[in-house]
C-alpha cells in the first residue's frame, strides 16, 4: 500500500506530550497502520518536540583494544584505572566499561569476518551460505522512521564497508568523506540544485509506483512456495516508497545552520587518527541539529602504517604482536589516539545543551570492538563502553558469570530504553541489567 492510498479517519488531536504508550497512541489516533507507515506520515518537524529525543551512537574500532592496557583489576565504582582509562579520566562518571560480553559462533571464513556481525550478532559470518541479519542501529532507525531528515548515518574511516545491515542482510555503504557528509547534512543547494532534486524525487516516485504494481502482479502469479523468495524484494520496494515520500517532505525544509566550518577531507590514507577525529566530530553536530538519531562509525585501517610518531608497522600487523614488547608499544600509540578521539567526542556531547540537559544525557553511545583479542583473532570478551543515555555510570562491570553474556542483551536494553518495544534481538536471552 502506498502512502497515497492510506485512509485516516479524523480523530481528536492528542498532544505529543501524552504519556500513552506508543501502541496506545496509535490506537487512540484511529490509525490502523503498522508503526513504520505511521512514522513516514508524521510531520517532519522533529525539532518541535518538547522533550529531547533519544538517540543511539555506535563506534567500533575493528582491531580491538590491547586488554592489559584496558581492563582494571577491580570492578565497581572504585576500579583502579589503566593506561587507556587514564585517557578518559575526565569522563569517568559518564561511561560504564563492560567485560564478559560476546556473540557466539563468530569464527567465519576469514579471521576478521566478525566485523560484519558486531551490530547484528549473526552466526558464522562469511561462511558458505552466510546471510547477515539486520543490525541494531537499523532496528532503531526503522523505529524513528522519517522523524528526522536522515533515518540513520553510517560512517567509516577508509572505505565504504560498514557494520550496518538492512532487514535483508544487505550492507549499507559507509560515508567516508567528512566534507561531503557535512555538505549533505548542513549545506543548502542552489535554486537549480533544489529544482533538480525535486525532479529526481518525482521521477523516482513514478518509477517506484510502477515497480510496486509489477511486484503485486508477480506475487499473485507466483506459487505459495515461491512467495517467500519475493519477500525481501517487496520490502525493498515498500521502503523505497516510504523514503521517497519522506524525502519529498524534507526537500522543502531548510537544512539546519551550524556555527562550524565545513571540514576538509584528509586524503592521506595513513592519517587514521585525523580521519577518525573528523568523523567523530560530526556526531555531536548531527545529533544537536536532530538531523539523525542513529549513527554508526567504523574505525579501521588494516594495511597502512599510521602516521603516528614511533609507529613503524601497520595497525593490523601490530595487533598480532605475539607479545613482542616493541610491537605492543607501537600498538598502544595507535590505540591511544583512537581512545582520545572517543574522549573528544564525549567532551563535545557533554558541552552541547538542549532543554536543560546535555546531548550525552539523551544519547546512548556504544564504543568498543568486534575483537576481544586481536592477537588471536578472538571475538570473545569484547571491550564495550556505554556512555551517556541517562544511565548511572562510573563503574567497571564484568558480565561474565558461568559463561559470557550475549552482547545482544545489551542491545535489547538500549533499544528498550530508547523507546523501542522489543523483547529480543540477535542472540539475546534477556534485556541486560547492571
C-alpha positions in Angstrom: 0.0 0.0 0.0 1.5 3.4 -1.0 1.3 6.4 1.2 -1.3 8.0 -1.1 -3.7 5.0 -0.6 -3.8 5.1 3.2 -7.0 6.5 4.6 -7.0 8.1 8.0 -10.2 8.9 9.9 -10.2 12.3 11.6 -9.9 12.0 15.4 -9.5 14.4 18.2 -5.9 15.5 18.5 -3.7 14.0 21.2 -0.9 16.2 22.4 2.7 14.9 21.8 3.3 15.2 25.5 0.7 12.4 26.2 2.1 9.6 28.4 0.2 7.0 26.5 2.3 4.1 25.3 3.2 4.3 21.6 0.9 1.5 20.6 -2.0 3.1 22.6 -1.4 6.4 20.9 -1.7 4.7 17.5 -5.0 3.1 18.5 -6.3 6.4 20.1 -5.5 8.3 16.9 -7.6 5.9 14.9 -4.9 4.8 12.5 -4.9 1.1 11.7 -1.4 1.1 10.3 1.8 -0.6 11.3 4.3 1.6 13.1 6.7 2.3 10.2 3.8 3.6 8.0 2.7 5.9 10.7 6.1 7.3 11.2 6.5 8.0 7.5 3.3 10.0 7.5 4.1 12.2 10.6 5.2 15.7 10.1 8.9 16.2 9.6 9.2 19.0 12.2 11.3 16.9 14.6 12.7 19.9 16.3 9.2 20.9 17.6 9.2 18.2 20.2 9.3 19.5 23.8 11.4 16.7 25.4 14.7 15.9 23.7 14.5 12.7 21.7 16.6 9.6 22.5 19.5 8.7 20.2 21.9 5.9 19.7 25.6 6.0 18.5 27.8 3.0 17.8 31.6 3.4 17.3 33.7 0.3 16.6 37.5 0.1 16.4 37.7 -3.1 14.4 41.1 -4.3 15.6 40.3 -4.4 19.3 42.0 -2.7 22.3 45.0 -4.3 24.0 43.5 -5.9 27.1 46.3 -5.2 29.6 46.0 -1.5 28.8 42.2 -1.5 29.3 40.8 -3.9 31.9 41.0 -2.9 35.5 41.9 -5.5 38.1 38.9 -4.5 40.3 35.3 -4.0 39.5 32.7 -1.5 40.7 33.0 2.3 41.2 36.3 2.0 42.9 38.1 0.3 40.0 41.7 1.3 39.6 42.5 3.0 36.3 44.5 1.7 33.4 46.6 3.4 30.7 43.6 3.6 28.3 41.1 4.6 31.1 43.5 7.3 32.2 42.9 9.0 28.9 39.2 9.1 29.7 39.6 10.1 33.4 37.6 13.4 33.0 34.7 11.3 31.7 34.9 8.6 34.3 31.4 9.3 35.6 29.9 9.4 32.1 30.6 5.9 31.0 30.5 2.2 32.1 33.1 -0.3 30.9 31.9 -3.8 30.4 33.8 -7.1 30.0 32.4 -10.6 29.5 30.2 -9.7 26.5 30.3 -11.5 23.2 28.4 -13.0 20.3 28.6 -16.8 19.9 29.8 -18.6 16.8 31.9 -15.8 15.3 34.5 -18.0 13.6 33.9 -17.2 9.9 35.5 -17.7 6.6 38.1 -15.0 7.3 39.6 -14.2 10.7 38.2 -10.7 10.7 34.7 -11.6 9.5 33.3 -10.7 12.9 33.4 -7.1 11.7 30.3 -7.9 9.8 28.3 -9.0 12.8 29.2 -6.7 15.6 25.9 -5.0 15.3 23.9 -8.0 14.0 25.0 -11.0 16.1 24.5 -13.3 13.1 26.4 -16.6 13.5 29.3 -17.9 11.4 29.9 -14.8 9.4 31.2 -15.2 5.9 31.0 -19.0 5.6 29.3 -20.6 2.6 25.6 -19.7 2.5 26.0 -17.0 5.2 23.4 -14.3 5.2 23.6 -11.4 7.6 20.7 -10.1 9.6 19.5 -6.7 10.5 21.8 -4.5 12.6 20.7 -3.0 15.9 21.1 0.5 14.6 18.8 -0.2 11.7 16.2 -1.6 14.0 16.3 1.8 15.8 16.3 3.7 12.5 13.2 1.9 11.4 11.5 2.8 14.7 12.2 6.5 14.3 11.3 6.3 10.6 11.4 9.7 8.9 11.1 11.9 12.1 14.5 13.2 11.0 15.9 14.1 7.6 18.2 11.1 7.7 16.9 7.9 9.4 20.5 6.9 10.1 24.0 7.9 9.3 26.7 5.4 8.6 30.4 6.4 8.5 33.8 4.8 8.0 37.4 5.9 8.1 38.8 4.5 4.9 36.3 2.5 2.7 32.6 2.1 2.3 32.5 -1.1 4.4 30.2 -0.6 7.4 28.5 -2.7 10.2 25.0 -1.5 9.4 22.8 -4.0 7.6 19.2 -3.9 6.4 16.4 -6.3 7.2 17.5 -8.4 4.2 21.1 -8.5 5.3 22.4 -6.0 2.8 25.3 -3.8 4.0 24.6 0.0 4.0 27.7 1.7 2.5 29.6 4.0 4.8 30.2 7.6 4.2 33.9 8.2 4.2 34.2 11.8 3.3 33.5 14.2 6.2 33.3 17.1 3.7 30.7 15.5 1.6 28.7 14.3 4.6 28.8 17.8 6.1 27.5 19.3 2.8 24.8 16.7 2.6 23.7 17.4 6.2 24.1 21.2 6.6 24.6 23.0 3.2 21.6 24.1 1.2 21.9 23.8 -2.5 21.5 26.5 -5.2 18.0 27.0 -6.6 18.9 25.0 -9.7 20.1 22.1 -7.4 16.9 22.2 -5.4 14.8 22.1 -8.6 16.8 19.1 -9.8 16.4 17.4 -6.5 12.6 17.8 -6.7 12.6 16.5 -10.2 14.5 13.4 -9.2 12.0 12.8 -6.4 9.1 12.9 -8.8 10.9 10.6 -11.3 11.8 8.2 -8.5 8.2 8.1 -7.2 6.7 7.3 -10.6 9.3 4.6 -11.2 8.6 3.0 -7.8 4.8 3.2 -8.3 5.3 1.1 -11.5 7.6 -1.3 -9.6 5.0 -1.6 -6.9 2.3 -2.7 -9.4 4.6 -5.2 -11.0 5.5 -6.8 -7.7 1.9 -7.1 -6.7 1.1 -8.8 -10.0 4.1 -11.1 -9.6 3.1 -12.1 -6.1 -0.4 -13.0 -7.4 1.1 -15.2 -10.1 3.8 -16.8 -8.0 3.2 -20.1 -6.2 2.9 -20.2 -2.5 6.3 -22.0 -2.3 8.0 -19.2 -4.2 6.4 -16.3 -2.5 9.0 -16.2 0.4 11.7 -15.6 -2.2 10.0 -12.3 -3.1 9.7 -11.0 0.5 13.0 -9.1 0.5 12.2 -7.6 -2.8 8.8 -6.3 -1.7 10.3 -5.0 1.5 12.9 -3.0 -0.6 10.1 -1.5 -2.7 8.0 -0.5 0.2 11.0 1.0 2.0 11.9 2.9 -1.2 8.3 4.3 -1.4 8.5 5.4 2.2 11.8 7.1 1.7 10.7 8.9 -1.5 7.6 10.3 0.3 9.7 11.4 3.3 12.4 12.9 1.1 9.8 14.9 -0.7 8.8 16.5 2.6 12.3 17.1 3.7 13.3 18.6 0.4 11.0 21.6 1.2 12.6 22.2 4.6 15.8 24.3 5.0 18.7 22.4 6.4 19.9 23.4 9.9 22.5 26.1 10.3 25.6 25.2 12.3 28.3 27.5 13.6 31.0 25.3 12.2 33.1 25.4 9.1 32.9 22.6 6.6 35.7 20.2 7.4 38.4 19.5 4.8 38.9 15.8 4.0 42.2 14.2 4.9 43.3 12.4 1.8 46.4 10.9 3.4 45.4 7.2 4.0 47.9 6.9 6.7 46.3 9.6 8.9 44.0 7.2 10.7 43.6 9.4 13.8 42.9 12.5 11.9 40.2 10.9 9.8 38.7 9.3 12.8 38.6 12.6 14.6 36.9 14.3 11.7 34.1 11.7 11.6 33.6 11.7 15.3 33.5 15.5 15.4 30.4 15.3 13.1 28.5 13.1 15.6 27.5 15.9 18.0 26.5 18.2 15.1 24.3 15.6 13.6 22.7 14.9 17.0 22.3 18.5 18.1 20.5 19.5 14.9 18.4 16.4 15.1 19.4 15.6 11.5 19.5 11.9 12.6 19.2 10.0 15.8 21.0 6.9 14.8 24.7 6.9 13.9 27.3 4.2 13.4 31.1 4.7 12.8 33.6 2.0 11.8 37.3 2.8 12.5 39.6 0.5 10.5 42.9 0.6 8.7 44.4 -2.8 8.3 47.1 -2.4 5.8 48.8 1.1 6.1 51.3 2.4 8.6 49.5 5.1 10.6 51.1 8.5 10.6 51.9 8.5 14.3 55.3 9.2 15.9 57.1 6.0 16.8 54.9 3.7 14.7 56.6 1.7 12.0 54.2 -1.2 11.5 50.6 -1.4 10.1 47.8 -1.4 12.6 46.8 -4.9 11.6 50.3 -6.4 11.9 50.8 -4.7 15.3 47.6 -6.1 16.6 49.2 -9.5 16.0 52.0 -8.6 18.3 52.8 -12.1 19.6 53.6 -10.5 23.0 56.5 -8.6 21.5 57.0 -5.5 23.8 58.2 -3.3 20.9 55.1 -4.1 18.8 52.8 -3.6 21.8 54.4 -0.2 22.4 53.6 0.8 18.8 50.1 -0.6 19.1 49.5 1.4 22.2 50.3 4.6 20.4 47.7 3.8 17.8 45.0 2.8 20.3 45.8 5.8 22.4 44.9 8.0 19.5 41.6 6.2 18.9 40.6 6.3 22.6 41.4 10.0 22.6 39.1 10.5 19.6 36.3 8.8 21.6 37.0 11.1 24.6 36.9 14.1 22.3 33.5 13.2 21.0 32.2 12.7 24.6 33.5 16.1 25.6 31.6 17.8 22.7 28.5 15.9 23.6 28.8 16.9 27.2 29.1 20.6 26.3 26.1 20.6 23.9 22.9 21.6 25.7 19.3 21.0 24.9 16.2 21.7 27.1 18.4 22.0 30.2 20.2 18.7 29.6 23.4 17.6 27.8 23.4 15.9 24.4 25.1 13.0 26.1 22.3 12.5 28.6 19.9 11.8 25.8 22.2 9.7 23.7 23.3 6.1 24.3 26.9 5.8 23.0 28.5 2.3 22.5 32.2 2.3 21.8 34.1 -1.0 21.5 35.2 -3.7 19.1 34.3 -6.9 17.4 37.5 -8.5 18.7 38.4 -9.1 22.3 41.9 -10.4 21.5 43.0 -9.3 18.1 46.4 -11.1 18.6 44.5 -14.4 18.4 41.5 -13.2 16.3 39.2 -14.0 19.2 35.7 -12.4 19.1 35.2 -13.1 22.8 35.2 -10.9 25.9 34.7 -7.8 23.8 35.7 -4.4 25.1 32.4 -2.4 25.4 31.9 1.1 26.7 28.4 2.5 27.2 28.4 6.3 27.7 25.5 8.7 28.3 21.9 7.7 27.8 20.9 8.8 31.3 22.4 5.7 33.0 24.3 5.7 36.3 27.9 5.4 35.2 31.3 5.4 36.7 31.8 1.7 37.0 33.6 -1.3 35.5 31.3 -4.3 35.3 32.4 -7.8 34.5 29.4 -9.6 33.0 31.0 -13.0 32.8 29.4 -15.4 35.2 29.4 -19.1 34.3 29.7 -18.0 30.7 29.9 -14.8 28.8 26.7 -12.7 28.5 25.3 -12.1 25.0 26.2 -8.6 23.7 22.7 -8.8 22.2 21.3 -8.5 25.8 22.9 -5.0 26.0 21.4 -4.1 22.6 17.9 -5.1 23.8 18.3 -2.9 26.9 19.4 0.0 24.8 16.6 -0.4 22.3 14.0 -0.6 25.1 15.5 2.5 26.9 15.4 4.4 23.6 11.6 3.8 23.5 11.6 0.8 21.1 9.2 -2.0 22.2 11.2 -5.3 21.8 11.9 -8.3 23.9 14.7 -9.8 21.8 17.5 -9.1 19.3 20.1 -11.3 17.7 21.3 -13.9 20.2 19.7 -12.2 23.3 18.4 -14.2 26.2 17.0 -11.2 28.1 17.4 -7.4 28.5 20.7 -6.8 30.3 20.8 -5.2 33.7 23.8 -4.0 35.6 
